[in-house]
Amino acid sequence: VQLQASGGGLVQPGGSLRLSCAASSFTLDYAVIGWFRQAPGKERELVSYIRRSDGSAFYGDSMKGRVTISRDTAKRTVYLQMDSLKSEDTAVYYCAATNMPTILEDGYHYWGQGTLVTVSS
């Protein structure tokens, strides 16, 4: 499985961005796609994950209520819609794949390269 994250960029506070995570292939083993982020000087944290089978999702506390995760199985792509962005959302955002739902970073087996989101006026 190869994961390609994209969609990052510079956005003003209060703005929105949609990140995409394109997978080169899906197997039954990689049933969950998660989005993590790592801000400068901070540990990587889970933003959200989604089950490929039924689209059910989990949201971490950091951005709950401001993000929506979704998937397009035909396009093998998972999206992270981020709204009402704040300066503290500035981070590198990574997508990752695992075969069992988990909030733990170590539980994810494959990682994309990350896409930088900068929230600044």
PAKOLVO-667032 format. One record per residue (C-alpha): residue number from 1; residue in one letter; z, y, x. Coordinates in Angstrom, 3 decimals, always signed. Each point is the difference from the previous one (the first is absolute). Example, Ala and Ser with C-alpha at 12.3 -4.5 7.8 and 13.67 -1.06 7.14 Angstrom:
REM PAKOLVO-667032
{seq->1; type->A; c3->+7.800; c2->-4.500; c1->+12.300} .
{seq->2; type->S; c3->-0.660; c2->+3.440; c1->+1.370} .
END
This chain:
REM PAKOLVO-667032
{seq->1; type->V; c3->+0.000; c2->+0.000; c1->+0.000} .
{seq->2; type->Q; c3->-0.938; c2->+3.406; c1->+1.339} .
{seq->3; type->L; c3->+1.355; c2->+3.096; c1->-1.664} .
{seq->4; type->Q; c3->-1.540; c2->+3.443; c1->+0.225} .
{seq->5; type->A; c3->+2.105; c2->+2.933; c1->-1.161} .
{seq->6; type->S; c3->-1.667; c2->+3.311; c1->-0.759} .
{seq->7; type->G; c3->+0.368; c2->+3.160; c1->-2.022} .
{seq->8; type->G; c3->+2.555; c2->+1.883; c1->+2.019} .
{seq->9; type->G; c3->-0.329; c2->+3.631; c1->+0.907} .
{seq->10; type->L; c3->+1.518; c2->+3.437; c1->-0.297} .
{seq->11; type->V; c3->+1.286; c2->+1.026; c1->-3.406} .
{seq->12; type->Q; c3->+2.102; c2->+2.899; c1->-1.212} .
{seq->13; type->P; c3->+3.434; c2->-0.567; c1->-1.485} .
{seq->14; type->G; c3->-0.325; c2->-0.966; c1->-3.624} .
{seq->15; type->G; c3->-3.421; c2->-1.474; c1->+0.579} .
{seq->16; type->S; c3->-1.323; c2->-3.524; c1->-0.401} .
{seq->17; type->L; c3->-1.728; c2->-2.621; c1->+2.083} .
{seq->18; type->R; c3->-1.291; c2->-3.467; c1->-0.684} .
{seq->19; type->L; c3->+0.204; c2->-2.522; c1->+2.778} .
{seq->20; type->S; c3->-2.146; c2->-3.101; c1->+0.086} .
{seq->21; type->C; c3->+0.600; c2->-3.341; c1->+1.631} .
{seq->22; type->A; c3->-3.087; c2->-2.159; c1->+0.251} .
{seq->23; type->A; c3->+0.400; c2->-3.670; c1->+0.869} .
{seq->24; type->S; c3->-2.713; c2->-1.940; c1->+1.700} .
{seq->25; type->S; c3->+0.916; c2->-3.092; c1->-1.924} .
{seq->26; type->F; c3->+2.664; c2->-1.264; c1->-2.355} .
{seq->27; type->T; c3->+1.517; c2->-3.415; c1->+0.062} .
{seq->28; type->L; c3->+2.562; c2->-1.543; c1->-2.249} .
{seq->29; type->D; c3->+2.489; c2->+0.372; c1->+2.835} .
{seq->30; type->Y; c3->-0.162; c2->+3.764; c1->+0.060} .
{seq->31; type->A; c3->+1.055; c2->+0.792; c1->-3.476} .
{seq->32; type->V; c3->+1.785; c2->+3.283; c1->+0.564} .
{seq->33; type->I; c3->-1.167; c2->+3.269; c1->+1.511} .
{seq->34; type->G; c3->+2.581; c2->+2.565; c1->+0.965} .
{seq->35; type->W; c3->-0.089; c2->+3.606; c1->+1.095} .
{seq->36; type->F; c3->+2.456; c2->+1.138; c1->+2.651} .
{seq->37; type->R; c3->+0.429; c2->+3.314; c1->+1.708} .
{seq->38; type->Q; c3->+1.480; c2->+1.164; c1->+3.260} .
{seq->39; type->A; c3->+0.981; c2->+3.593; c1->+0.507} .
{seq->40; type->P; c3->+0.471; c2->+1.445; c1->+3.484} .
{seq->41; type->G; c3->+3.263; c2->-1.188; c1->+1.465} .
{seq->42; type->K; c3->+0.778; c2->-2.236; c1->-2.953} .
{seq->43; type->E; c3->-0.236; c2->-3.677; c1->-0.759} .
{seq->44; type->R; c3->-2.823; c2->-1.423; c1->-2.035} .
{seq->45; type->E; c3->+0.855; c2->-0.322; c1->-3.669} .
{seq->46; type->L; c3->-1.555; c2->-1.646; c1->-3.018} .
{seq->47; type->V; c3->-1.613; c2->+2.316; c1->-2.516} .
{seq->48; type->S; c3->-1.332; c2->-2.582; c1->-2.431} .
{seq->49; type->Y; c3->-1.543; c2->-3.427; c1->-0.345} .
{seq->50; type->I; c3->-2.234; c2->-1.647; c1->-2.542} .
{seq->51; type->R; c3->-0.691; c2->-3.597; c1->-0.922} .
{seq->52; type->R; c3->-3.701; c2->-0.724; c1->+0.104} .
{seq->53; type->S; c3->+0.195; c2->-2.579; c1->-2.803} .
{seq->54; type->D; c3->+1.381; c2->+2.103; c1->-2.825} .
{seq->55; type->G; c3->+0.279; c2->+3.525; c1->+1.375} .
{seq->56; type->S; c3->+3.761; c2->+0.131; c1->-0.342} .
{seq->57; type->A; c3->+1.512; c2->+2.510; c1->+2.352} .
{seq->58; type->F; c3->+3.191; c2->+0.991; c1->+1.759} .
{seq->59; type->Y; c3->+0.825; c2->+3.518; c1->+1.094} .
{seq->60; type->G; c3->+2.416; c2->+0.980; c1->+2.697} .
{seq->61; type->D; c3->+2.397; c2->+2.837; c1->-0.559} .
{seq->62; type->S; c3->-1.681; c2->+2.358; c1->+2.457} .
{seq->63; type->M; c3->-2.926; c2->+0.926; c1->-2.216} .
{seq->64; type->K; c3->+0.835; c2->-1.572; c1->-3.337} .
{seq->65; type->G; c3->-1.393; c2->+2.018; c1->-2.878} .
{seq->66; type->R; c3->-2.555; c2->+1.713; c1->+2.210} .
{seq->67; type->V; c3->-2.164; c2->-2.948; c1->+0.997} .
{seq->68; type->T; c3->-2.056; c2->-2.561; c1->-1.855} .
{seq->69; type->I; c3->-1.337; c2->-3.136; c1->+1.596} .
{seq->70; type->S; c3->-3.000; c2->-1.803; c1->-1.428} .
{seq->71; type->R; c3->-2.600; c2->-2.529; c1->+1.007} .
{seq->72; type->D; c3->-3.651; c2->-0.723; c1->-0.539} .
{seq->73; type->T; c3->-0.418; c2->-3.686; c1->+0.645} .
{seq->74; type->A; c3->-3.791; c2->+0.156; c1->-0.148} .
{seq->75; type->K; c3->+0.015; c2->+2.568; c1->+2.788} .
{seq->76; type->R; c3->+2.873; c2->-1.704; c1->+1.828} .
{seq->77; type->T; c3->+1.679; c2->+3.369; c1->+0.162} .
{seq->78; type->V; c3->+3.507; c2->+1.241; c1->-0.720} .
{seq->79; type->Y; c3->+0.617; c2->+3.657; c1->-0.717} .
{seq->80; type->L; c3->+3.031; c2->+2.204; c1->+0.371} .
{seq->81; type->Q; c3->-0.182; c2->+3.143; c1->-2.112} .
{seq->82; type->M; c3->+2.488; c2->+2.553; c1->+1.291} .
{seq->83; type->D; c3->+0.855; c2->+3.087; c1->-2.002} .
{seq->84; type->S; c3->+2.368; c2->+2.947; c1->+0.361} .
{seq->85; type->L; c3->-0.016; c2->-0.453; c1->+3.731} .
{seq->86; type->K; c3->+2.724; c2->+1.548; c1->+2.097} .
{seq->87; type->S; c3->+0.175; c2->+0.891; c1->+3.660} .
{seq->88; type->E; c3->+2.356; c2->-2.916; c1->+0.544} .
{seq->89; type->D; c3->-2.771; c2->-2.357; c1->-1.111} .
{seq->90; type->T; c3->-1.803; c2->+0.741; c1->+3.248} .
{seq->91; type->A; c3->-0.407; c2->-3.353; c1->+1.688} .
{seq->92; type->V; c3->-2.409; c2->-2.674; c1->+1.080} .
{seq->93; type->Y; c3->-0.624; c2->-2.263; c1->-2.965} .
{seq->94; type->Y; c3->-0.728; c2->-3.663; c1->+0.579} .
{seq->95; type->C; c3->-1.117; c2->-2.768; c1->-2.285} .
{seq->96; type->A; c3->+1.059; c2->-3.546; c1->+0.662} .
{seq->97; type->A; c3->-0.442; c2->-3.450; c1->-1.495} .
{seq->98; type->T; c3->+2.393; c2->-2.821; c1->-0.696} .
{seq->99; type->N; c3->+0.107; c2->-3.127; c1->-2.113} .
{seq->100; type->M; c3->+3.337; c2->+0.631; c1->-1.671} .
{seq->101; type->P; c3->+1.325; c2->+3.240; c1->-1.482} .
{seq->102; type->T; c3->+2.470; c2->+1.625; c1->+2.324} .
{seq->103; type->I; c3->+1.287; c2->+3.433; c1->+0.902} .
{seq->104; type->L; c3->+0.562; c2->-1.077; c1->+3.588} .
{seq->105; type->E; c3->-2.401; c2->+1.188; c1->+2.645} .
{seq->106; type->D; c3->+0.380; c2->-3.247; c1->+1.921} .
{seq->107; type->G; c3->-1.250; c2->-1.912; c1->-3.016} .
{seq->108; type->Y; c3->-3.503; c2->+1.428; c1->+0.288} .
{seq->109; type->H; c3->-2.426; c2->-1.948; c1->+2.137} .
{seq->110; type->Y; c3->-3.031; c2->+2.248; c1->+0.293} .
{seq->111; type->W; c3->-0.101; c2->+3.733; c1->+0.478} .
{seq->112; type->G; c3->-2.636; c2->+2.658; c1->-0.262} .
{seq->113; type->Q; c3->-0.349; c2->+2.695; c1->+2.639} .
{seq->114; type->G; c3->+1.674; c2->+2.762; c1->-1.974} .
{seq->115; type->T; c3->-1.216; c2->+3.280; c1->-1.408} .
{seq->116; type->L; c3->+1.704; c2->+3.314; c1->+0.654} .
{seq->117; type->V; c3->+1.167; c2->+2.131; c1->-2.894} .
{seq->118; type->T; c3->+1.073; c2->+3.532; c1->+0.834} .
{seq->119; type->V; c3->+1.575; c2->+2.130; c1->-2.689} .
{seq->120; type->S; c3->+0.070; c2->+3.598; c1->+1.083} .
{seq->121; type->S; c3->-0.913; c2->+3.448; c1->-1.178} .
END
